[in-house]
């Protein structure tokens, strides 16, 4: 299996970025996901989108959000 996996990875890396993205989406979609968990994440995303749209919360850039989390978690 490792040889097969390495060969598949090498072939995938020859694809264009757009094709690799499509392949990734298909692979992720093929995983056995828990529908309840997916529904919960969808609900959270919808709520956050509503909060952004009505202005009750403000978006934070990814790097800033990570920096804030690191500062909170630092010993």
N, C-alpha and C positions, 0 to 999 in steps of 0.2 A: 504493500500500500504506500509506503513512503515514496518509492520511485514513481508510482502513479501520481501521487499528489504533487511531487516536484515537477513532473512532466506537465500536468494540468496547469500549475502555476506559471510555468515558463510559457506555455501557449497563451494563457490569459494575458500575460504581460505584453504579448505581441499585438493585442487588440488596441484599437484607438481608445482614448479616454471615454468617449461616449459609449462605445460598445462594452467597455469594462464596467461602466456605471450600470448599464442595462443588465449585464450579467450579475452584478452584485445585487441589484434589486430582485432579480429572479431567485437567486440563492437565498436571500433573506426571506422572501415570501414563501420559500419551500420549507422553512423551518416549522416545526410543530409548536405553534404559539398558543398560549392560553387565551381564549376569547374574552374571558372576564378581565384579564389584565389589559388586553388591548383596548377593551371598552373603557376601562378606568383611565388609561392614558389619553384616549380620545376626549373623554370628559374634561380632564385637566387642561388639555390643549385648547378645547373650545372655551373654557372659562377664562383662560389667560388671554385668548384672542379678544373676548368680549371686554375684559378689563383694559386692554390696550386701546381698543376702539373707542371706549367711552372716556378714556383719560384717567381712570382711577389708579392706573399704574403706568410706569414709564419703562421703556425698553432699556436694557443695559447691554453694551457691546460684550461679546464673548470674552475677550481678554480681560476686560474689567471685572466681569462676573467671576472668572476663575481667580483673579487676584484677590477679590473679596473673600471667596471661599477659602483660599489658602491662608489668608490673614486670620480668619475665624478658627481654622483648624490647627494653626501653628501652636506648638507647645509653649 
